[in-house]
Amino acid sequence: MKIAVLPGDGIGPEIVAQAVKVLEVLSKEGRNIDLEYGEIGGAGYDAAGDPYPAATSKLANEADAVLLGAVGGYRYDTLPRPMRPEQGLLRIRKDLGLFANLRPASVYPELVSASTLRPDVVAGLDILILRELTGDIYFGQPRGLRRTADGEREGYDTMLYSESEIARIAHVGFRAAMKRDRRLCSVDKANVLETSVLWRDVVTEIGKEYPEVELSHMYVDNAAMQLVRNPRQFDVMLTGNMFGDILSDEASMLTGSIGMLPSASLDANSKGLYEPIHGSAPDIAGQNLANTLATILSVAMMLRYSFDDEDGAQRIENAVRKTLADGYRTSDIFQEGTRKVGTKEMGDAVAARL
């Protein structure tokens, strides 16, 4: 298992270090794991003047999978847009052809009361949000800033999807639903956007190839409401880049903390980039406060999707469950009667149980 490790910025190095402890346990058991480190985001800019240095691109392309922490920081906000840390994340996704972003949102029994929603609403929640990752308004051209004839500034972006882009993410969604509860809800804004009209048409057509899967469609504004009204109605949610970005972050709070949610971004051959869905949290960086569980669970997704190691994936997930059952909590999920620990201590606890 040749893994490119890109800690990134902010809390990235702290949380990745704990995930590496888990990989080290598996390595001692006989798995051949080779870790190589590189820079991305602000760390890439500091090291090479580029948020996605050529050396990092080479490392990522030669690896079997990529483990990434987080990118971004306040001190980079004044850089020209092409040099900002977030561009490194967009570029590695495009470089590796990572078009399918899988974001599970599950509620652990021990954390039901940590959610801001009532326990009876979120108990037993298990959703998979599938977000298309390399198209849509984030990548569409033309885009930019300009001045009108009367001197007023205006900004413009292009929401763009091709039929083939929609079809390939739809197939991933239906295949995922086949392994779960066989229900897929496609989210769009077809009542307003021409892009969404095409999206709905293509998804409906692909759905005919999967008659075992119950397909439904929902406008994104209603989907956002339904996620907090009755989230358990969903199994797999399929949507485009921008809508998926927003909905997956909303879904994260159903679980009690964004620090609990892993993600996988896959290419057509299941090579993937694995990262927690949260950001770099520069306000708590270096303070041993960050929740590392999303990063550790991202390693479990890596074993499952890129290395077909279901046993290793389940063992990591069980180790996380046991750690939570034993009362360990970082500050974002801490409740009275549990044991508050730091980033390092949480990593040690999961590694010990693994």
C-alpha positions, 0 to 999 in steps of 0.5 A: 500500500503506497500512500501519499501523506499530505498533512497540509495546514492548520490542524492537518498535521495533528490529525494526520499524525494520529491517523498514521498511528492507526496505519502503523498498528496495521503495518506491524501486523504484516500489511506492507504499508509505505508512507511518503510525505508531501506538501499541499495548500499553504504548506505547499506555497511556503515550500515551493511557492505553489499550493500544489507543487510539481513534486506533490503531483508526482507523489500523488500520481505514483501513490495507490491512495492519498491521505490528506489533512486540511488546507487553508489559513488566515495568513494566506487570505491575501494571496492571489486566488491561484496561489491560495491553499484551496486551489491546491485541493481543487487541483489535486482532485482534477489532476487525479480525476477524482470525480466521486466524493463519498461522504457518509453521515452516521450517528454513533449511539454514544453521540445521539445526544451530541446532535443539535437535533432531538435524539428521536430524529437522528438515532440510527441515522445512516446516510451516504451523500455522493457529490460530483467533484470535478465539474459544476460551477467550481470548474466551469468556464468562463468565470472572473471579475469585470467592470461593466460599461458604466464602471460597476464591478460584477462577478460571474461563474459558469455552472456546467455539466456534460451528459457523460459527467452526470452519467458516470457519477450516477452509475456510482450512486446507483451501485452504492445504493445497491449495496445499501438500502436500494434507495437513491434521492437525486438532488437538483434545482431543475425548476430553475437551472438548465444544468439541473434539467439535464442532470435530472434527465440523465439520472432518470435514464441511468436509473432504468439500468438499476430497476432494483433501486428506488429513484426519487428526485428532490429540489435542493432547497427542500432537501436542505429542509428535509435533512433537519426535518426527517433525515432518516428518510434518505439512504443515498443522496446524489448531487452535483458539486456545489449542492453536495458541498453544502448538503454534506456540511449540513448533514455533518451536524446531524451527527453531533460534530463535523469532526466525526465525518470522513470522506473518500474522493475516487477516480474511475479505478477506485484510487482515492484521496481520503480526508476529513470533511472539516477545514483546517481550523487555524484558530485551534491549530497546535493546541491539541484540541482537534477531533481526529476521528474523522481522519481515522475513519477516512483511513478505514474508507481508504482500506475499504475502497482503494485496497479492498481490505474490508477486515481492516476497515471494519476493525478501525471502525470498531476501534472508534466505536469502542473508544467512544463507548469507553467515554473518550471525547474531544472537546467538540463532542464532550458531554458531562459524564465523559472523559475529555481528551486531546487530539493525541490522546484520542489517537492513542486510545483508538490505536490501543483498541485496534 
